[in-house]
Amino acid sequence: MSRRKKPQNFLGTPATAPGPLGPQMLRAFSVIRRNPLEYLMSAWREFGDVVQFPIPRPPTYLVNDPDGVRRVLVGNGRNYGKSTIQYRSLSLVTGEGLLVADTPAWRHQRPLVQPAFHHETLEHIVGYIDIAVQRMFSRWDALPPGSVVDMDAAMMHGALEVVGRALFGTDLSGDADRLATATLSALDVVIARARVPITPPAWVPTPANRKLQSSVRELDGAVGRMMDERRRQPAEIPADMLDLLMGSRDDAGAGLTVTEIRDQVVTFIVAGHETVASALTWCWALLAQNPQVQRDLQAESDDVLGGRPATFADYGRLPFARAVFDEALRLYPPAWLITRKAHEADLLGGHEVPGGSLIILSPWLLHRHPVLWPDPDAFRPARFLDGEADRSALIPFGAGLRQCIGRDFAYVEGVLMLSSIAGSFAVEYPAGGRLPRAEPLVTVRPVGGLPLRVVRR
Ligand code: HEM
């Protein structure tokens, strides 16, 4: 990787790391818009593990130095907040939910939200996974044998069903359904905004902003009605995550406000639906390309599940399915971008970053770092079983204080869904089909979906 010398400062911001000059970055504008991940990858390859972009306010750095990434997330994590453009745009949909909350609000919320992710929630989702899988099988069985289905759409549907039921119990009709649709439609606007450098503020009545506002109104209305109903008929034993959020109290007996609960509910749909679906989609894309790995996954499923519905206890008995899920999370980490704002100056990968800097981290890039991963582009789940892989270098769920609260939820769902499906169906690319191109949206999505032939085993 070449290192280019930079001028001493850029519009008053000192250059402390190699990086592109202004005209070079302007020339790359169309790539940045079309595929920001491709641009970050090329910047890393050209300039090295710490790259400074020619942006004076805030000074902006890409950090892909393994020790630097750990320092930002773990070692010196308290120096890095979430007041960044990425999380501010997401908050147009999620409000001040746990994912985007900056430190003071987060410190108050996290202990109140934690009970919603306790062991019982994980046990409940096993049943929801089975419902989602059985429905998927009925749909596929109704098709002519060997039909091609869009696995991406199937995984999105399945994951929405699981997180929806985990949140709202079995009542997935009416408001719960509208809520999920409104969340996804609001997210579309947020993605579109992220693609253009200058967007009118959210209060300007552009068509996009009107769509955002009407979706957010719909969200507020649906969550409000569901909470009202539960207050009228409180559950004796909490049946789902919404009951747990509504009943959660801190040591002083205070709970989450109505707005805070609304923000968490929307956050769980945003953070817990497309992420799991995207990870599973890439698992199938990679399995279809690697028939031997698929056969090994099927063999484990046959041994452990033998075609019966999975139980919670099975989760620990499926190490190969877990390794496939981990390897897909490594190569296609759904959350491809993590940003932070540095409160104070710090030293990252040997380069000083000033206080106030925007720090860009990308699990996608770190998971391809040749220092951490031998043969980084190869799909080789066995690396997680033979001791080769250093798990601390795998950060699809982030790391440190702000690590994903839904990590165990995602693992249980991902591993059990993968193994249950592999036990009954094999997948292959139809003639001419191949691994789709990845597009970085809110998560990493396959361009054109994932059409695969599903064959009953
Ligand atoms: C494969 C699936 C998932 C992936 C890849 C993923 C990824 C992530 C990442 C990278 C972060 C940290 C972001 C940062 O440091 O800035 C995060 C945080 C979070 N995730 Fe997940 N997530 C997944 C599943 C879930 C699920 C199932 C839920 C909930 C149902 C969830 C809810 C959250 C929440 C609430 C946070 C914020 C935690 C905090 O700051 O305290 N995620 N997730």
Residues whose N, C-alpha, C, O or C-beta is under 5 A from the ligand:
A	BS01	HEM	L98 L99 F268 A271 G272 T275 V276 A279 P334 A335 I338 T339 I395 P396 F397 G398 L401 R402 Q403 C404 I405 G406 F409 A410
